[in-house]
Amino acid sequence: MNLPIGLWRKAALFSFSFIFIYVGIDHFLNPKFYLSIMPPILPFHLAAVLVSGFFEIIGGIGILIPSLRKKAAWGLAALIVAVYPANIYMALSPDTFPEYSINLLYFRLVLQFVIFYWAYLITTQKFNPAR
């Protein structure tokens, strides 16, 4: 079954939006997990978890609004870069996270690049047609 490219784009936008809104809400429902992956060297752990969750929700909503899509996607791309130290910390401290396999911890590092690229694609003209 071949779906039109426009339908694929809509599915990509809604999927991306859902992921960020879901994870953003989870920052508030399950802050203990996000606090546990904060590198000890960084300050203000709880504030960082709550602020990042808030911006994930706002960004996830923003990419669904055509006039905000490009800025929201760039904001999410910046957020992905900002939270990358948590993924590095997890990968370099596998003993701290025995419930996760080392393969999963390293996969998360790669996955962040994929998600960053996905955000970048949403900033492009393909997702923001001229009016």
Residue pairs with C-beta under 8 A, 6 or more apart in sequence:
3 11
9 126
9 127
12 118
12 121
12 122
12 127
13 63
13 64
13 69
13 122
13 127
14 64
16 60
16 63
16 118
16 119
16 122
17 60
17 61
17 63
17 64
18 60
19 60
19 115
20 56
20 57
20 59
20 60
20 63
20 76
21 56
21 57
21 60
21 61
23 53
23 56
24 52
24 53
24 54
24 55
24 56
24 57
24 58
24 59
24 60
25 53
25 57
26 33
26 53
27 34
27 49
27 50
27 52
27 53
27 54
27 56
28 50
28 53
31 46
31 49
31 50
34 49
34 52
34 53
34 86
35 45
35 46
35 49
36 96
36 97
37 86
37 87
37 89
37 90
37 97
38 45
38 48
38 49
38 86
38 89
39 85
39 86
39 88
39 89
42 48
42 85
52 79
52 82
52 83
55 75
55 76
55 79
56 76
56 79
58 72
58 75
59 72
59 73
59 75
59 76
59 79
60 76
61 72
62 68
62 69
62 71
62 72
62 73
62 75
63 69
63 72
63 73
63 76
63 122
65 72
66 128
69 122
69 123
69 127
69 128
70 122
70 123
70 127
70 128
73 119
73 120
73 122
73 123
73 127
74 119
74 123
76 119
77 116
77 119
77 120
77 123
80 112
80 115
80 116
80 119
81 116
83 112
84 112
87 105
87 108
87 109
87 112
88 109
90 96
90 97
90 100
90 105
90 108
91 102
91 105
91 106
91 108
91 109
94 100
94 102
94 105
97 105
121 127
